[in-house]
Amino acid sequence: MKRVIIAAGDLGLSPQIDKGILEGAKSGIISATSVLVTGRKAFGLRQLSKLGVSLGLQLNLTLGMPLSGKSARSLLNPRKKEFWRSGREVIRAGKRKAIQTEFLTQLRRAKALFGPTWITTHDYISLHPSLFEILLEIAQEEGLAVRALAPWQIEPIREAGLWCPDHISSAFREEPGITVGGLLEILDSLEEGTTDLLCHPGFLPKDLLGKTSYTWQRDIELSTLTNEKIRERLTLPESPITLTGFSPQ
């Protein structure tokens, strides 16, 4: 059987992104989303939960300010007094204990807000082995499912006794992958088992223009995901693909 998780990232990054993700969930297409808790409170958490969307925590070390106070000093750019903007700088300057403390602080806030069932990282920082190790330790202690961001991470996650999808696909990013035709091709090429289809839909986040390179593409992603052809492919009873959340079947 072929299953696919349409798991939107970046809830909490921008009000327009949040509203777009909620729109996609209401259409029955977005089945999971990861939430940033280091900034303002994400919009629509209660509604998403009622819609059955799998809510995960998107741990962050590269955007805005930490939650753990003075213990996060090594995670801060001393000139701007905020997180380093790249994973490379986090690895270079960040102390392991500070990273662990910040991750756990973010997890506590997430538990208070919505109760995450899975965990991932912002800016793909857990692709670095040392950060992936910390992430895995926390997930194992908490019994959380883990989003693998590369195939090499799947086996260690499962050896830790945790659940993750069988496959990861980042094909739904930029054009032509984010067009209706592009997504239909991606769906046609899915392998047996559960595939985590990484996506970043949302209404155009005008507040992020000039601050990030991925803005207008989000609007196209949302339009594609909610297109009737995609909805039919994923939601009709006779579809060979089952849309699922971020959890074991």
Secondary structure by P-SEA (a helix, b strand, c coil): cbbbbbccccccccaaaaaaaaaaaaaccccbbbbbccccccccaaaaaaaccbbbbbccccccccccccccccccccccccccccaaaaaacccaaaaaaaaaaaaaaaaaccccccccccccccccaaaaaaaaaaaaaabbbbbbccccaaaaaaaacccccccccccccccccccaaaaaaaaaaccccccccccccccccccccccccccaaaaaaaaaaacaaaaaacccccccbbbbccccc
